[in-house]
Structures are given as structure tokens and as C-alpha cells.
Amino acid sequence: MNTLFDPLTIGSVTFQNRIWVSPMCQYSATDGLISDWHQAHLNAFATGGPGLIMVEATGVVPEGRISIACTSLHTQHMPMHLNP
């Protein structure tokens, strides 16, 4: 019998346990970009050790966002720490 804390393999990906954090829209992005708030929010869950943390929905174009404060991929601007 599988338990909540047993690893789970789906295809070629193995999760350390079966505890998953569902995506939560934070409505805190600026011009589609994540902020320090997003990092703190997701890190808070990561400290608990779930097998997977899903991030919020991300629009490909601004019109695909739920609100103007949702994340999206449309901008050419990238925070300095993410530049290649």
C-alpha cells in the first residue's frame, strides 16, 4: 500500500513524496514579472518539503492573464538576477 510520504514516479520524474501544493494566483506581478513577494510565498511552502509546488497561471500574452496583476511572458524585461 502506498502512503502519502512514499516517492511517486510519473514517466521519468520522481517526486520525493505525494504532497503537492496547488497553484495559487497571487495577483502581485508588475508588468507580468514576479516579485520578491512570489519568492517569499513559494519559499514558505518549500520549507515544508512537498514533492511538488505548482506556480500560478502564467499568460503568454497580456490578454491571456486573469488580471493585470498576473504573471505573463509578454515582456522583454527580465530582472537582473535572471539574465543569462
Secondary structure, 3 states (H helix, E strand, C coil): CCCCCCCEEECCEEECCCCEECCCCCCCCECCECCHHHHHHHHHHHCCCCCEECCCCEECCHHHCCCCCCEECCCCCCCHHHCC
